[in-house]
Amino acid sequence: MMQTTHVLTGHLAKLTTHIDSVPQALVQYTLVLGDQKLHLNPLIGQTIRLENLGHINCSHCGRKTKKSYSQGYCFPCMQKLPQCDLCIMSPERCHFDAGTCRDEAWGKAFCMQPHIVYLANSSGLKVGITRVNQMPTRWLDQGASQAMPIMQVATRKLSGDVETILKQYVADKTNWRKLLKTDAQNINMAQAADLLLNESEADLEALLGGLSHKDYQWLDTAAISMCYPVLEYPDKVNSHNLDKEPVLEGKLMGIKGQYLILDSAVINVRKYTSYLVQFSS
């Protein structure tokens, strides 16, 4: 029987992360339930329990909803909020300049800001984009073991345009099952970047040729490495669904990206944003 030392109840948010130093450091994780927080790293190796209490409240308006849309929103908010628009997942489809942004002030604060195009090594080499102030958080959320910025651009749309070109030659998504089965094999990130940029040179020139250096700049930045607190990876990755099985219990074997790795199953914490849950250990 589990000896309880912590009991927290609240609406679930994504795990928060930090690293103490670079270029290589152990990722520290914090569970967030409403206004309560719990450092998770000390619980690795212990039995934990997570229970879905059957209530979901929109993270924007607080409305009760039967289903969480776009990781934490009710259906009306998903339809009207700019952070739920299609261009968030496909930044090359940004329509701010067309005057049809759902919220111009939000668009200026979020999309019309400097973005980074980067390479990361999570389940293998991939390309991605993020706002300048989201490094290294974006990489930690993805479970990247290595990451290296290669370019800074003036807007989110331009970063999406560059990513669209580069993903012809390299993946732009993480294989989450592979991510949770092993540590990524180390890659020479500088060499990988050189090869990728050589392959895409003509397409990038066509995109960037008419722009000024105020719009973009190439970066000469060393890769950083990140180490995740994992005692043991599962031989077979079984994903737990809190909607179908409200209770998840088992020994916490590790944390990577937004996943808790238990000896019984793995769970993507971010998927259940805004769910009312009880956590105990």
Buried (B, 14 or more C-beta within 10 A) or exposed (E): EEEEEEEBBBBBBBBBBEBEEEEEBEBBBBBBBEEEBBEBBEBBEEBBBBBBBEEBBBBBEEEEBEEBBBBBBBBBBBEEBBBBBEBBEEBBEBBBEEEEBBBEEBBEEBBBBBBBBBBBBBBBBBBBBBBEEBBBBBBBBBBBBBBBBBBBBBBBBBBBBBBBBBBEBBBEEBEBEEBBBEEBEEBEBBEBBEBBBEBBEEBBEEBBEEEEEEEBEBEEBEBBBBEBBBEEBBEEBEEBBBEEEBEBBBBBBBBBBBBBBBEBBBBBBBBBBBBBBBBBB
